[in-house]
């Protein structure tokens, strides 16, 4: 496994791989099994798997957890070695942003919902750093998890809008045995909160089942989800919405495929999750 902390180094390493396809897995580090599922998917697509590790300050708001975001580069490098990653790019903040960026990408309607409202500027920071990584690494494929489905859909659109010749691959959410979506932020949960957090996925599956059983009133579905979270956790619902797929339009009467998005805040962290609901597919089992 080769490592690079500068743009010049990683370009030099990848420049020697002419004729081979490159699959990029962008991460913010503190790697877990969910990230390794992305690595495995990348392995099936590219000859060379590149993992980037960079905690991007542009996507954190002034009241968010940038300073507390978990970091352990030596641990991450060892995990990458064990999973046969070919190249790890782990730049410093000054390497990625030697000057305060004068130009930032802006978004229209896709960032006007969900985390785009709750976290102003978040997705602008995401697409700016991903665009930079695409220009630095120049991958043939880039792999992202469906846990951050809004992010995945925005990156797909950014790739189209900026004519990147890159195939975006979405990978189903990796979950713990009790259904909790694997996330670097899970380490911020107390022992009691960790047990409660399984109710997030349970609530989403409850909502999915209601829709597939014939409930069309989005408000009624959300009420059942809210009740489950309130009854089974000490967290508070920070966001709960249902949108059409793939257009991300808000829906009051569910008549086709939809996505249920949720964000739950605990004392020290905010967890997000979602479930796709294929309205006419009773065998859909996204767990």
C-alpha positions as CSV (number, residue, x, y, z in Angstrom):
1,X,0.0,0.0,0.0
2,X,1.3,3.4,-0.9
3,X,0.4,6.6,1.0
4,X,0.5,10.2,0.0
5,X,0.0,13.4,2.0
6,X,0.4,15.9,-0.9
7,X,-1.3,16.4,-4.2
8,X,2.1,16.1,-6.0
9,X,2.8,12.7,-4.4
10,X,-0.6,11.1,-5.1
11,X,-0.5,12.4,-8.7
12,X,3.0,10.9,-9.1
13,X,1.9,7.5,-7.8
14,X,-1.2,7.4,-10.0
15,X,0.6,8.7,-13.0
16,X,2.6,5.5,-13.0
17,X,-0.6,3.5,-13.4
18,X,-1.3,4.5,-17.0
19,X,-3.9,2.2,-18.6
20,X,-5.4,1.0,-15.3
21,X,-8.7,2.1,-14.0
22,X,-9.0,3.9,-10.7
23,X,-11.8,3.6,-8.2
24,X,-11.9,6.3,-5.5
25,X,-13.5,6.0,-2.0
26,X,-13.7,9.5,-0.4
27,X,-13.9,9.4,3.4
28,X,-13.4,11.6,6.4
29,X,-11.5,8.8,8.2
30,X,-12.1,6.9,11.4
31,X,-12.9,4.0,9.2
32,X,-15.3,1.2,9.9
33,X,-16.9,-1.8,8.2
34,X,-19.2,0.6,6.3
35,X,-16.2,2.2,4.6
36,X,-14.7,-1.2,3.9
37,X,-17.9,-2.2,2.1
38,X,-17.3,0.8,-0.2
39,X,-13.7,-0.4,-0.6
40,X,-14.9,-3.8,-1.6
41,X,-17.3,-2.3,-4.1
42,X,-14.5,-0.2,-5.5
43,X,-12.3,-3.4,-5.8
44,X,-14.9,-4.8,-8.2
45,X,-14.8,-1.7,-10.4
46,X,-11.2,-0.5,-10.6
47,X,-7.7,-1.9,-11.0
48,X,-6.5,0.5,-8.4
49,X,-8.4,1.4,-5.2
50,X,-7.7,4.8,-3.7
51,X,-9.1,5.9,-0.3
52,X,-8.9,9.6,0.6
53,X,-9.0,10.5,4.2
54,X,-9.7,14.2,4.9
55,X,-11.9,15.9,7.4
56,X,-13.3,18.7,5.3
57,X,-13.8,21.9,7.3
58,X,-16.0,23.4,4.6
59,X,-18.9,21.1,5.3
60,X,-19.0,21.9,9.0
61,X,-21.1,24.8,10.3
62,X,-19.8,27.1,13.1
63,X,-21.9,25.2,15.7
64,X,-21.1,21.7,14.5
65,X,-18.6,19.0,15.6
66,X,-15.5,19.7,13.5
67,X,-13.2,19.7,16.5
68,X,-14.8,16.6,18.0
69,X,-14.9,14.6,14.8
70,X,-13.0,11.4,15.5
71,X,-9.5,11.2,13.9
72,X,-6.9,8.4,14.1
73,X,-4.8,8.2,10.9
74,X,-2.6,5.4,12.1
75,X,-5.6,3.2,12.9
76,X,-7.1,4.1,9.5
77,X,-3.9,3.3,7.6
78,X,-3.7,-0.1,9.3
79,X,-7.4,-0.9,8.4
80,X,-6.6,0.1,4.8
81,X,-3.6,-2.2,4.7
82,X,-5.6,-5.1,6.0
83,X,-8.2,-4.6,3.3
84,X,-5.6,-4.3,0.5
85,X,-6.2,-0.7,-0.4
86,X,-3.7,0.3,-3.1
87,X,-3.3,4.0,-2.3
88,X,-4.3,6.2,0.6
89,X,-4.4,10.0,0.1
90,X,-4.4,11.8,3.5
91,X,-3.7,15.5,2.9
92,X,-3.6,18.2,5.6
93,X,-6.1,21.1,5.6
94,X,-3.4,23.4,4.3
95,X,-2.6,21.0,1.5
96,X,-6.2,21.0,0.3
97,X,-6.8,24.7,1.0
98,X,-3.5,26.6,0.9
99,X,-5.6,29.7,0.7
100,X,-9.1,30.4,1.8
101,X,-11.2,29.3,-1.3
102,X,-12.3,32.3,-3.3
103,X,-14.7,30.1,-5.4
104,X,-17.2,27.7,-3.9
105,X,-19.7,25.6,-5.7
106,X,-23.3,26.6,-5.0
107,X,-26.4,24.4,-5.2
108,X,-30.0,25.0,-6.1
109,X,-33.1,22.9,-5.2
110,X,-31.3,19.7,-4.2
111,X,-29.7,21.5,-1.2
112,X,-32.9,23.3,-0.2
113,X,-34.3,20.3,1.7
114,X,-33.2,18.0,4.6
115,X,-29.6,18.6,5.6
116,X,-29.3,21.4,3.2
117,X,-31.7,23.4,5.4
118,X,-30.6,22.1,8.7
119,X,-26.9,22.6,7.9
120,X,-26.5,25.7,5.7
121,X,-23.4,25.5,3.5
122,X,-22.9,21.8,4.2
123,X,-23.5,20.4,0.7
124,X,-21.6,23.3,-0.8
125,X,-18.6,22.2,1.2
126,X,-19.2,18.6,0.2
127,X,-19.4,19.2,-3.6
128,X,-16.4,21.6,-3.4
129,X,-14.1,19.0,-1.8
130,X,-15.4,16.2,-3.9
131,X,-14.8,18.2,-7.0
132,X,-11.3,18.9,-5.9
133,X,-10.7,15.2,-5.2
134,X,-12.0,14.3,-8.6
135,X,-9.6,16.8,-10.2
136,X,-6.7,15.5,-8.1
137,X,-7.2,11.7,-8.3
138,X,-9.0,11.7,-11.7
139,X,-10.8,8.4,-11.0
140,X,-12.9,6.3,-13.4
141,X,-15.2,5.4,-10.5
142,X,-16.2,7.0,-7.2
143,X,-18.0,5.0,-4.5
144,X,-20.4,6.5,-1.9
145,X,-22.7,5.0,0.6
146,X,-26.5,5.2,0.4
147,X,-26.7,6.1,4.1
148,X,-26.0,9.6,3.0
149,X,-28.5,9.3,0.1
150,X,-29.1,13.1,-0.4
151,X,-25.3,13.5,-0.7
152,X,-25.1,10.6,-3.1
153,X,-27.8,12.1,-5.3
154,X,-26.2,15.6,-5.2
155,X,-22.8,14.2,-6.2
156,X,-24.3,12.3,-9.1
157,X,-25.9,15.6,-10.3
158,X,-22.6,17.5,-9.8
159,X,-20.8,14.9,-11.8
160,X,-23.3,15.3,-14.7
161,X,-23.3,19.1,-14.5
162,X,-19.5,19.4,-14.6
163,X,-19.0,16.7,-17.2
164,X,-16.8,14.5,-15.1
165,X,-16.1,11.3,-16.9
166,X,-16.7,9.4,-13.7
167,X,-19.2,6.7,-12.8
168,X,-20.7,7.2,-9.4
169,X,-21.4,4.0,-7.5
170,X,-23.9,3.8,-4.6
171,X,-23.5,1.1,-2.0
172,X,-26.3,-0.1,0.3
173,X,-26.0,1.0,4.0
174,X,-23.9,-1.2,6.2
175,X,-25.6,-1.9,9.5
176,X,-24.9,-3.3,12.9
177,X,-26.7,-6.5,13.9
178,X,-29.5,-4.5,15.5
179,X,-30.0,-2.4,12.3
180,X,-28.2,0.8,13.3
181,X,-26.4,2.3,10.3
182,X,-22.7,2.1,10.8
183,X,-21.2,5.6,11.2
184,X,-18.1,7.2,12.6
185,X,-20.4,9.3,14.8
186,X,-21.7,6.3,16.6
187,X,-18.7,6.4,19.0
188,X,-20.2,9.6,20.5
189,X,-23.2,7.7,21.8
190,X,-23.4,6.8,25.4
191,X,-24.0,3.1,26.2
192,X,-27.7,3.7,26.8
193,X,-28.1,5.8,23.6
194,X,-26.3,3.1,21.6
195,X,-29.0,0.6,22.6
196,X,-31.8,3.1,21.9
197,X,-30.4,4.1,18.5
198,X,-31.5,0.8,17.0
199,X,-35.0,2.2,17.0
200,X,-34.1,4.6,14.2
201,X,-34.0,1.9,11.6
202,X,-36.9,0.1,13.2
203,X,-39.0,3.3,12.8
204,X,-38.0,3.6,9.2
205,X,-39.0,0.0,8.5
206,X,-42.3,0.6,10.2
207,X,-42.9,3.6,7.9
208,X,-41.9,1.5,4.9
209,X,-44.2,-1.3,5.8
210,X,-47.1,1.1,6.3
211,X,-46.7,2.5,2.8
212,X,-46.4,-0.9,1.2
213,X,-49.5,-2.0,3.1
214,X,-51.4,0.8,1.5
215,X,-51.0,3.9,3.6
216,X,-50.7,6.9,1.3
217,X,-50.9,9.8,3.7
218,X,-47.3,10.9,4.3
219,X,-48.4,12.8,7.5
220,X,-49.8,9.6,9.0
221,X,-46.7,7.6,8.2
222,X,-44.5,10.3,9.8
223,X,-46.7,10.3,12.9
224,X,-46.1,6.5,13.4
225,X,-42.3,7.0,12.9
226,X,-42.2,9.9,15.4
227,X,-44.1,7.9,18.0
228,X,-41.7,5.0,17.7
229,X,-38.7,7.3,18.2
230,X,-40.3,9.1,21.1
231,X,-41.3,5.8,22.8
232,X,-38.0,4.0,22.4
233,X,-35.2,6.7,22.6
234,X,-34.1,9.7,24.5
235,X,-33.2,11.4,21.3
236,X,-35.2,14.1,19.5
237,X,-36.2,14.1,15.8
238,X,-34.2,16.8,14.1
239,X,-35.7,16.0,10.7
240,X,-38.2,13.6,9.2
241,X,-39.4,13.9,5.6
242,X,-40.7,11.8,2.7
243,X,-39.7,12.6,-0.8
244,X,-40.4,11.2,-4.2
245,X,-37.7,9.1,-5.9
246,X,-35.7,10.0,-7.9
247,X,-36.7,13.7,-8.1
248,X,-36.6,14.5,-4.4
249,X,-39.9,16.4,-4.4
250,X,-41.9,16.7,-1.2
251,X,-44.9,14.5,-1.1
252,X,-48.2,14.6,0.9
253,X,-49.9,11.7,-0.9
254,X,-47.6,8.8,-1.6
255,X,-48.4,7.4,-5.0
256,X,-45.1,6.0,-6.2
257,X,-41.6,5.2,-5.1
258,X,-40.4,7.3,-2.2
259,X,-37.5,7.8,0.3
260,X,-38.0,8.4,4.0
261,X,-35.3,10.5,5.5
262,X,-34.7,10.9,9.3
263,X,-32.2,12.6,11.5
264,X,-32.2,12.0,15.3
265,X,-30.2,14.1,17.8
266,X,-28.7,12.6,20.9
267,X,-26.7,14.5,23.5
268,X,-23.4,14.5,21.6
269,X,-24.2,13.5,18.1
270,X,-26.8,13.6,15.3
271,X,-27.5,10.4,13.4
272,X,-29.0,10.2,9.9
273,X,-30.6,7.3,8.1
274,X,-33.1,6.7,5.3
275,X,-35.0,3.9,3.6
276,X,-36.1,3.5,0.0
277,X,-39.7,2.5,-0.5
278,X,-40.6,0.7,-3.7
279,X,-44.3,1.3,-3.6
280,X,-45.3,-1.7,-5.8
281,X,-42.6,-4.1,-4.6
282,X,-43.8,-6.0,-1.5
283,X,-40.5,-7.9,-1.4
284,X,-38.4,-4.8,-0.9
285,X,-36.2,-5.5,2.1
286,X,-33.7,-2.8,2.6
287,X,-32.5,-3.6,6.0
